Amino acid sequence: MTVLLMPGDRPPARYLAEDEHGLSVMAKGDDGWCAALDPLRMCCSIYPLRPSICREFAMGGDDCRAERAAFGADPATGA
């Protein structure tokens, strides 16, 4: 999932990238996950500085479950 940065978003520069349209987005790691994801704890490593779209994305909400299902995770268990 691409995380587009909005005006006012200020994540640390090392987590920024540019998409094919020249827009600022959160960078992704080699595994395709957000570069700010702490892979050991499976949580955001920059939580207080996370982009506004991440603040609006309700963990366990409909959009979250749909993304997890598309990625192959069981939306009921998260596994």
Secondary structure, 3 states (H helix, E strand, C coil): CCCECCCCCCCCHHHEEECCCCCEEECECCCCCECCEECCCCEECCHHHCCHHHHHCCCCCHHHHHHHHHHCCCCCCCC
